[in-house]
Amino acid sequence: MTISLEPGSQEHRLYLSQLALYLRHSRQILTAWDHYSARHSDPETFQPHDEDAYGLRQQQRDAHTLAAFGRVYYHADELVHVAEQQLAHLSVSDRTRRFAWQVRELHEATECLYAVHDDWFTVRAALPESARPGTAAYEEPLAESYAEAWHYLDQWAIHGQALFAVNALAERQSKTGAPTAVAAPPAPAAAAPVRRWAP
């Protein structure tokens, strides 16, 4: 499937608005987690007072973060692809170089998220018939998959704002008609992954 998302289109604005919601929700989730971790860990050793309860709360953080990513997941590769194309037509500066690095981080995080999804499908297919949602045999590997995905979701929370900055620069440049120069070559993202994971 070829990515056909156009910068500044109605769909592009919608996907960016969905990303904005994720950035806000992920900050709230992380703030709540930091508060819990500080209250339920030893301030000197940082070891949890109750490892079981701490682990369950961490699983909840992972699941909530993935749920918050929600709709962004379906178009993450498209958003990154558009930003790569926009960067390729922005003037070179320290700022655009930093944005290019952040977009590359998002590109890698997105590919890893899709890989985690594929790995979960493989694990799930190998589970016995008795391993159904709600059973430990099902929920434990699912929690492991969520935990692995959390790192890449956190990368989106850290670097996602760069997509708004790149888009703003590209829109400003298109209005002023300023001369352009290649800031960074776009990553090879012409084809979107076929498989999708509904968090």
Buried (B, 14 or more C-beta within 10 A) or exposed (E): EEBEBEBEEEEBEEBBEBBBBBBEBBEEBBEBBEEBBEEEBEEEEEEBEEEEEBEEBBBBBBBBBBEBBBBBBBBBBBBBBBBBBBBBBBBEEEBBEEBBEBBBBBBBBBBBBBBBBEBBEEBEEEBEEEBEEEEEEBBEBBBBBBBBBBEBBBBBBBBBBBBBBBBEBBEEBBEEEEEBEEBBEBBEBEEBBEEEBEB
